[in-house]
Amino acid sequence: MQISPSVDSLGSRKRDMLKAINSRQHFSSPRPLAHHVARSWDRCLNEYELNPDKQHEPQEVSRAELERRRANNAEFLSIAATEVSNLYQQISGSGSAILLTDNAGVTMNVVGDSRFLEKTRPEGFHEGFLWNERSRGTNGMGTCLAEKTPVLIHHHDHFYSHFCNLTCAAAPIFDYKGELLGALNASSDSPLAQQYSVALVKMSAQMIENRVFLSSCASHYLIRFHSRVEFVGALGEGVIAFDEEGNVKAMNGTAQFQFDQDWIHGVSTATIDDFFDMSVPQMLHLAHRHEHAVTQLRCARSGRRFYANSHAPMQNNIDPALYLQRHIGGSGRDRFDHEIEFQSLCSNNVASYPIESFEHGEPELKSSIEIASKMISKHASPLLICGETGTGKSALAQSLHDLHSSNNRPFVRVNCASLRASTVESQLFGNNGVLLKAKGGTMFLDEIGDMPLDVQPAFLHILEQHTGDSEQSTGSTVTDLQIISATQRDLEKSIDEGKFRADLYYRINGVQINIPRLEHRNDLSAFIAQICKTHKSTQHPLSKQSLAALAQSPWPGNIREFLSVLTKAELLADDNKPETRHYVQALAQQNSRPAQQSTPTGAPAGLDLSSKGLSPLEEAERSTLLTALSTYNWSVSDVAKSLGLSRNTVYRKMSKYALPAKRASAENAENTENSECSDEPAED
């Protein structure tokens, strides 16, 4: 079965293109030929001597061979299964499939839309088929394995003509020694899939690598680190495994990149103190006594700052699945529900930002912070920070603490939702309790509005009496520390509903600071520019178009969501220098809900923004178009250029999703006039 019609003399055309590229001559092409595609074509033509006009039958391994390969890759396949399923859920219903191969290109796991799989099954979109370049020419999985890097093979990038209406994005997966395990691939017949599928596949592949690394190295000590504290435990963290003597046993890809260290050369003889300015005994102590606590480290060679936590080896009687569940949380610091979560850190161990970065352009917020700054210098009054989730309450608390704290004064965070009435006094006031750890510093009561009602009387008693009972008393008092509370709840409403004690509210509400949600900032564009200047590791200034695209989003997740979009945009940009189109694509990928809840700037009045009945990928496509149209003031030419599509395709998609052309019919007329003579290939 052919997936698309054959292209006449495709072999000659490919040879001519390669010849022109090698001689640096111009050659007319539907789209620029990527270097990895040119190298793949060269291998297919000259090394494998394949004929792109000839249809090759797919090669299937025997059932016994498939089972042997599955047995050899059992742990890898088990770990990857969850991410394969998660990735498919993000693109399902759009004519697509997710394929996972081993390192030889044999498909081990295939999940996809039934229509798409039924159409493509004769071509080998099924478990047990071989997808290396030698057998299938240039394709997502085979070229990814050959290049050992993420690739996009779009339409006519494919070597064989009968694959030329597919878009395939693939990323390699490596084990903890840096050896190739296989490839993760997303294939689709949707023309817009390439705009975000590469980033999705790369992130899923990296998640699999991290899980494989942690599982394979569970018997060693682990240090997990990043240059930004909020990313410790997140997808882009570095991880190093070492033994009780400090000998480094493995480094994940991010760690190797951070230290410019190749696994084969040098790591096997290195010790952990070759990388960080902390002795091996100190590192072991951190792992055993302060697991999950984030601490500040310096690179032993350059002095570069990192934030890190350390983990002791997995005990023999612990299920590896439970180990992964505990150590691969979204924040990397997840605790069981019955435990209190805290970080016993000195002031510089949590990200601290200039106070002006919070109050930027907000007179009322500036006034509140100035009053709080005066109070906190003398521990004169408790502070209450109010704001929606993601507005930066924890970061503001840390920054206020840092204003008048020396490096040896602790900042201790208490997850109030995790407190239990039966243990609250020992957790807070015992010999190893939070009050003792926070003595002389700051106790940060995070999300105090979520504190269980039955805990509140005992907690209030501790605050008012300053000391616990005689058996648990440590001599510390509440007056020895600054109390800062934070909540996303309306506590006065919670009092009316009987969910929060009024007397506790008055005890913690000495000075109240209200942080507005991101979209309600007086000067959102200026504040976004300030966030980028403060938070972005690349420090690249935003263009006016990029700033406009970001400023028009409602940002329901506030600063946290904004930072997530920045990270995704950097992933979409090969050189980590995002352009406007990368931010537009990241915004679309971030939101699986309808594109906007309010009409974007420049959108026609009365435009229906709902996306009922659309698949997740169609919603994302529509969101991408809507955001791009709004960003470029409904200029179809600019939108097409930013998304890498033809104008014809943009108009077709606008029609499909009922997005009218805002400008007069001039562009439509021009499009109609030029549609028959366009040299761009049909993309639907």
LOZAMI-301819 format. One record per residue (C-alpha): x negated, y, z; residue in one letter. Coordinates in steps of 0.2 Angstrom, whole numbers, plus 5000, padded with zeros to 4 digits. Layout:
N
XYZa/...
END
This chain:
684
500050005000m/499450174996q/499650315008i/499450454995s/499250454976p/497550424969s/496450574963v/495750554946d/493850554945s/493750584963l/492050494964g/491350614951s/492050764960r/491250704976k/489550684968r/489650854960d/490050934977m/488650844985l/487450894972k/487951074973a/487851074992i/486051004991n/485551134978s/486351274988r/487551304973q/489351374975h/490651244971f/492551274970s/493351174984s/495051174992p/494151205009r/492351225015p/491551055016l/490951025034a/489150955036h/489650795044h/490850765029v/489450795017a/488350675026r/489650545027s/490050555008w/488150545005d/488150385015r/489650315006c/489050354989l/487250314990n/486950195005e/488650095004y/488950114986e/490750134988l/492050194974n/493250324981p/494550284967d/494650104971k/495750044984q/494949934997h/495849805007e/495749825026p/494649705035q/495349615050e/494349515063v/494949345069s/496049325084r/494549245093a/493349385089e/494649515094l/494849425111e/492949415113r/492749595110r/494149635122r/493349535136a/491649615133n/492449785135n/493749745148a/493349885161e/493250015147f/494849965139l/495749955156s/495150135161i/495550205143a/497250135142a/497950275153t/497150415143e/497750335127v/499550335133s/499350515140n/498650575124l/500050495114y/501350575125q/500650745120q/500850715101i/502250585100s/503750605088g/502650695075s/502150555063g/500550515072s/499550375081a/498150355094i/496850225090l/495450165101l/493950075094t/492449985101d/490750035096n/490849935080a/492450025074g/493649875078v/495249945084t/495649885102m/497149995106n/498450075095v/499950175100v/501050275088g/502650325081d/503550175074s/503850255057r/502050305055f/501450135061l/502650045049e/502050145035k/500150135039t/500049955046r/499549885029p/498050005029e/497449935045g/498250045058f/498449895070h/497349815083e/495949705076g/495549805060f/493849875056l/493650055053w/491750095051n/491150195036e/490450045027r/492249965025s/493350125026r/492250265019g/492350435027t/493750425041n/493950495059g/493450335068m/492050275057g/491250445054t/491350485073c/490450325077l/489150365064a/488850545069e/489050515087k/489950675089t/491850735088p/492450755070v/493950815061l/494250725044i/495650825036h/496550775020h/495250775006h/493850755018d/494250565017h/493150465005f/494550354999y/495950444989s/497350344997h/496950425014f/497050605008c/498650655016n/498050615034l/497250725047t/496150625059c/495250695074a/494050585083a/492850595098a/491550465104p/491550385121i/489850345130f/489450245145d/488450305160y/486850255151k/487250365136g/487650205125e/489150215113l/490650125120l/491850175106g/492950305098a/494650385102l/495550445087n/497250535083a/497950515066s/499350615059s/500250665042d/500650835050s/499650975042p/499551085057l/498850935068a/497050995066q/497351155075q/497351075092y/497150885090s/495250895091v/495250985108a/496550865114l/495550715109v/493850785115k/494650815132m/495450645133s/493750565128a/492850655141q/494150605154m/493850425149i/491950445150e/492050525168n/493150385174r/492050255166v/490550335175f/491350345192l/491850165191s/490250105185s/489250205198c/490450175212a/489050075222s/487950225222h/487950405230y/488750535219l/488550715218i/489850815207r/489350995203f/489751145192h/489151325191s/490951385195r/491751315211v/493451295204e/492851175192f/492051055204v/493050895202g/493750955185a/493450885168l/491850985164g/490950945180e/489150865180g/488950705190v/487350625195i/487250445203a/485750405215f/485350275228d/484950295247e/483150325242e/483650475232g/483150385215n/484250445201v/485250305193k/486350395180a/486950565174m/488450605164n/488350705148g/488750875157t/487350845170a/486150805156q/486650965147f/486451065162q/484651005166f/484150975148d/483750795153q/483850645141d/484350485150w/482950385141i/481550505145h/481250545163g/482850515173v/482350335178s/480950405188t/481750565195a/482450585212t/483950695217i/482850825225d/481950855208d/483650935203f/484251025218f/483451115232d/484150995245m/483150855253s/483750675251v/484150655270p/485250815269q/486150755253m/486550585262l/487150675277h/488250785266l/488950625258a/489350535274h/489850675286r/490650805274h/491350715260e/492450825249h/491750985256a/491051095243v/489251165246t/488151285237q/486551215229l/485151285219r/484251215204c/482551155210a/481651225195r/482651375190s/483551435205g/485151425196r/486651415208r/487851265208f/489351215219y/489451035223a/490150895234n/489350725237s/490150555240h/489550395248a/489550225239p/491150135238m/491350005252q/491449815246n/493149795253n/493949945244i/494849915228d/494050005213p/495750075207a/495950155224l/494250225223y/494650305206l/496350365213q/495450455227r/493950525218h/494750585201i/496050705207g/496450865198g/495450965211s/494250825216g/494650855234r/496250755236d/496550685253r/497850555259f/499450635265d/499150605283h/497450685283e/497150875286i/496250945271e/494951075275f/493251145268q/492051195281s/490951315271l/489851455274c/490451615266s/489451595250n/490051415246n/491651475239v/491851585224a/491851765229s/492351905218y/492252095220p/493752165229i/494052285214e/494352145203s/495952105213f/496652285215e/496252335197h/497552455192g/498752425206e/498852575219p/499952475232e/498852325231l/497352435233k/498052525248s/498452355257s/496752285254i/495952445261e/496952425277i/496552235278a/494652275275s/494652395290k/495652265301m/494552115296i/492952195301s/493552195320k/494652035319h/495952165324a/497452085316s/497951935306p/498251955287l/499651875277l/499351865258i/500951835248c/501051795229g/501551665217e/500551505214t/498951545203g/498851735208t/497251715217g/497751715235k/496351595241s/495051695231a/495651855239l/495551775256a/493751725253q/493251895246s/493951985261l/493051865273h/491451905263d/491652085265l/491052085284h/490251905286s/488451855286s/487951695277n/488051585293n/489951635297r/491051495291p/492651505281f/493851355284v/495351315274r/496851225282v/498151145270n/499651185281c/500851065271a/499750915277s/499850955296l/500850835307r/501650865323a/500850715332s/499150765327t/499150955325v/498250995342e/496850865339s/496650915321q/496551105325l/495851105342f/494950945346g/493150915347n/492950905328n/494451015325g/494651165313v/494551295326l/492851245332l/492251235314k/492951405311a/492251485327k/491551655323g/492151655305g/493851645296t/495251515297m/496251525281f/498051445283l/498451405265d/500251395260e/500851425278i/502651435271g/502551245267d/502051205285m/503351065292p/504651145303l/504251025317d/502351075317v/502751255319q/503051265338p/501451175342a/500551285330f/501251445337l/500851375355h/498951355350i/498851535342l/499651615357e/498851515371q/497051525363h/496551365370t/497251185370g/497451075385d/496051045397s/495550875389e/495350945372q/494751115376s/493151165368t/493051345375g/493351415358s/494751545357t/495851615342v/495051785346t/493351715340d/493951705322l/494951795309q/496551725304i/497151745286i/498751655280s/499351645262a/501051585255t/502051585239q/503651575248r/504851715253d/504551695272l/506051805277e/507151705266k/506451545274s/506851615291i/508651645286d/508751475279e/508051395296g/506451335287k/505251445296f/505151515313r/505351705315a/504151715330d/502751625320l/503051745305y/502751895317y/501251815324r/500351795307i/501051945298n/499852085305g/499452165288v/500352095273q/499552095255i/500752065240n/499852005224i/500952035209p/501151905196r/500051925181l/501351985168e/501952115181h/500252205182r/500352385178n/498952375165d/498952195160l/497752215145s/496452295157a/496652165170f/496452025158i/494852105152a/494252115170q/494651935173i/493651885158c/492151995164k/492251915181t/492651735178h/492051685160k/490351595160s/490051645142t/490351835146q/490851865128h/491952025127p/493751995119l/494152075103s/495652195102k/496652055093q/496251925106s/496652035120l/498352075112a/498751895109a/498351855128l/499252005135a/500951965127q/501151795135s/502251785151p/500951675160w/502051585172p/500551505180g/499751675182n/497751685184i/497551495185r/498451465169e/497551605161f/495851525166l/496451365159s/496851445142v/495151525142l/494351355145t/495351275131k/494951415119a/493051385122e/493351195118l/494151245102l/492751355097a/491251245092d/489951385098d/490951425114n/491351595107k/493251595104p/494051705091e/495851765091t/496451605082r/495651495096h/496651595110y/498251575099v/497951385098q/497551365116a/499151465121l/500151345110a/499351195117q/499551255135q/501451265133n/502551115129s/504051225133r/504751335120p/503551465114a/504151615123q/505551655134q/505651835129s/505451905111t/503651935107p/502952105103t/503352135084g/504651995083a/506252035074p/507652085085a/508851935089g/507651805084l/508151635091d/506651575101l/507351405106s/506551245100s/507951115105k/507750945096g/505950965091l/504650845095s/503150905107p/502050925092l/503351015082e/503651135097e/501751165098a/501751195079e/503151315080r/502351405096s/500751425086t/501651505072l/502651615082l/501251675093t/500151705078a/501451795068l/501751905084s/499851935086t/499651985067y/501152095066n/502051965055w/500751975042s/500851805033v/499151825025s/498251865041d/499151715050v/498651595036a/496851655037k/496851635056s/497551465056l/496551405041g/498151365031l/498751425014s/500051555013r/501251435005n/501151315020t/501451455032v/503051505023y/503551325022r/503351305041k/504251475044m/505651415034s/505651245043k/505751325061y/506951465055a/505651605058l/506051745046p/504751845037a/504852015045k/504152115031r/505252145015a/505352025001s/503752084993a/502651955001e/503951824997n/503951884979a/502051874978e/502151704986n/503351644973t/502351714959e/500751634965n/501451474971s/501251384954e/499451434951c/498851404969s/497251304969d/497551254987e/498151074989p/499851034995a/499751015014e/501450935018d/
END
